[in-house]
């Protein structure tokens, strides 16, 4: 009972002290800027210590008047009082001294690190949007139209050469106003439309389908201004991921290009194989059409008007 009464008394005393002392703590000597940039009366924490001291005094007077509170509760209150006064004194001295103590610096540095890691970026001075997925990088310039190789070179002369010359990058792919889709490496250029190569072939480490795959990707209307693909180790088949991953996929290079499909052994596959997810989709839809589950050329509506098993709804 005495503990509950002391808690309520402490809250009431603290509220009263704040009302009485708020004008004093509003003085410039107590004003400090916290890590969020707000000006606060940081010494106001001493009110909590004063409230504890006031409650301790009331309990002491009650004991002197003949009250018999729990001895352990009283001892605990004494410890709280001593600790509160000690921390309040340290904090007050630190505030009055400008907050230059080692403890204060550590606390502020930790607060700044937490703030930096958790807050959302409010603005950026960069004109580029850079995304990484596995060993594939996408660089875009926000705007209504995709920039060409020539426009990028005019705005950032060293951007494409600098990327191509990096040890972890195998090639960059861009759209040229003069030459169409093209790939650029440190030592060569390939025009994707006709396969013309100047210098070393940038796509030679990436297999026989590399030109067709990159041409398809660069020609997509939603393609970024610049594709960036990592290098590939010719001995291990490992690529240099742009993320901290054990394995990755998304770009070209190595054993990640060898896709796997688990299917019944009697399932028919095209003689020339399946290339890409869209081709696989067409093959699967073809099976549905052959079985009569789906009419040829029919597409499923969002409402699912065609009565198909869930596992057969591929479009």
N, C-alpha and C positions, 0 to 999 in steps of 0.2 A: 504493500500500500504506500509506504513511504517513498519507494522508487517511482511509482506512477505520479504521486503528488509532486515529487521533485522535478520530474520531466515536464509536467504541465506548468509548474512555476517557472522553470527555465525558459520555456517558449514565451510565456507572458512577459518575463523580465527582458528577454532579448528584444521582443517587439517594442516594448516601451523604451528601452535604451536607444534603439535605432531611431525612433521618432524624435527623441530628445537630442541625439548627437549627430543626426544627418547633416545639419548645417555645418558643423565643425569638420566632418569628414569630407565635405564638399570643397574644402580648401585646396589650393594648388599644391601644397606640400605633400598631400596624400594622393594626388592624381597620378596614375600610371597608365600607360598604353599596354593592353594585353596583346597576345599573339594574333588576335583577330582584328586589331586596329581600333578597339574600343577603349575610351578613357574611363577608368573605373577608380573609385576610392579604395585602393587595395588594402589599406590599413583597417578597413571596417571589420575585418575578421576578429579584431580584438573584442568586439561586442560579444561574441560567443564566449570568450574567456571570462569577461565581466559577468555575463549571465550565470555561468557555472559558479563563479566566486560568490555571487549574490545568493544562489541557492544553497551553497555550502554554508554561508553565514546563517541563513535561516535555519538549517538543520542543526547547526551548532547551538543556536539560541534555544531551539526546541529541546535539545538534549539537556542544556543547562536548566531549563524550566521543569525537567522531570520526565520528559518523553523518553521512551525506550525503543528506538528504532532498531532494526536488524543490524547487528554489529558488522557483518560482512558487507552489507549495502553501504554502511557509512565508510568503511575502509575503501571500498570501490570508488565512492564519491570523492574521497580525499585524493586518490590516484588520478582521477579525471581532472580534478581541480589543478593539481600540480602540473600535469601534462599540458592542459589548456593554457595555463599561464606561461609555461616555458615556450610553447610554440608561438603564442601570441607575441611574446617579447622578441623572439627571433625574427618573426615576420615584420614586426614594427620597425626594428632596427634595420632590417634589410630594405624595407620601403623607404625609410628616411635616408638611408645611405645610397639610394639610387639603384638598388637591385643589382649590385656588382659581385655578390658573393658567388662562390663556386656552386652551391646548391641552387641558387637562383638561375645561374647561367645554364645549368644542366636541365632544370625544369623548362626554361624557355626554349632551349634547343629541342628538347623532346616534343614540346607542344608544337613547334614549327614543323617538325618532321611529320607528326600525325596530321596536322592541317594540310600539308602539302600532298600527302598520300591519299587523303580521303576527299578533298574538295574537288569538284568538277572544274575543268579548265574553263575560265570565263572568256578568254580571248586568245588569239594567236597571231603572231606577226608573219607567219609563213603563208605563201601563196599556194602551197602544194598540200595535197592530202595524200598521205602515204599509208598503205596497208600491207601487211605481210601475212601470208598463209602458207605454211610449210616452206618450200624453197621457191615460192612464187611471190614476187612483189608487184604491187600495183601503185602507180603514181598518177594522180589526177590533178588537174587545175580546174577548180570550180568555175563554171561558165556554161553558156548555152551551147557552145560548139567544142568539139574535140580539137586539140591543138595538133598541128602537123610537126614533123621533124624540123622543118625549116623555121616555124614559129617558135618552137622550144629552143632551138639553137640561137635564135635572135635574142630571146629574153634571158636565157641562161647558157652562155656559150660553152661552159665547162661541165654542164650537168650530164649529158649523155656520154661524152668521152670519159668523164670521171667515173661514172658507173661502170662502163665497159672495161675500164682498166683495173678495176678493183679485183683483188685476188679471189674473192669469194663469189664473183659474178661471172657467169658464162657468156651471157648475151643480154641485150635489151632489144625489145621489139617495139617499133613505132610505125606510124603511118606517114609516108612522105607525100607531099603535094606533087612532086616531080616523078617519083619512082614507085609510088604505091606502098603497100606493106613491105617492111624490110627489117632485118635483124642486124645488129651491130655488136661486134666483139672488140677486144683489144687489138686484134690483128687482122680483122677482115669484116666484110659486109656481104650479105646475101639479099638479093631482091627476090621476094617470095613469089611474085606472080610468074616469073619466067625462070627462076633459079639461077640467075646470073650471080657469080661470085667474084668479088674483088679481094685479093689477099687470101688468107686462110678461111676455110669454110667454118663459120661460127657454129653450125649445127651438126658438124661431123661427129661429135661425141654423143649425140642424142638419138641415134638410130635412124633407120630408113624412113620412118613416118614423121620425123620431126618437122620437115618443111610443111607438110599438109596440115599437121596439127597446129603449128604456130600461125599459119595463114588463116585457118578457120577462126582461131581465137582473136587475132588482130582485126579481122574483118567484121566481127560482131558489132552491132550498133552500140551495145553497152560497154564496149571495151574501154579501158582507161587510156590516158594519153601515152603512158609508157608501161610496158610489161618488163619486169626484171626477172630473169631466171638465173638460179645459182649455177655454180660449176658442178661437175660430177667427176668423181674419182674413177679413172678407167680401170683400175685394178679391183676395187672393192664394190663399185657400183653405188657408192654412197654419195648423197648430195649434201650441199651446205645449206641447211635450213636457216631461214631468217627468224625462227623462233626457237626457244629452248626446248626442243623435242627430242625424244629418243628416236622416233621415226616420223616420217612426214609424207605427204602427198600433195598434189595440186599443180606442180610444175612438171617440167620434163627432166628426165635423167635417171639412169640406173634401173634397178629391179622394181622400183615403184611403178614403172610404166607397164609392167606385166600384170594385167588385171586377172582376177579369178572369178568364175561364176559357178556356183554349185547348182546342178540341175540333174533331172532324171537322165539315166544313160541312153534312153531311147528318144530323147528330145532332138528334133532336127535343127541344125544350125546352117547358116549360109555358107556356101563353099568358100567364099573369100573372107570368112570370119566376121566378127562384130567389132566395129570401131566406134567408140564413144557411147555415152549414155543415151543420146537421142536415137542412135541406131539400135541399141538394145531395146529401147521402148517400142520401136517399130516392129522388131522381131516378135516381141511378146504380144503386141496387139494382133499381129498376123496369126499367132496361135489361136487367139480368141475368135478371130474371124473364121479360121479353118474349122473350128469346133462348132460354129454356128451360135456361139454365145454373144457375139458382137457382129453387127452387120458391117460390111465393108464401107469404110469412109465415115462411120458413125463415131461421134465423140460424146463422151459422157457429160451431162450437164452437172452444174453444181448441186442440184437437188437430187441427183442420182436417179433419173427417170428410168434408166435401163436396169432391169432387175438382175444384178450380177452378185455372185458371192463376193464378200469383202476382199478376199485374196485375189480376185480377178479384176478389181477395179484399178486399171492402170492409167486411165486418162481422164 
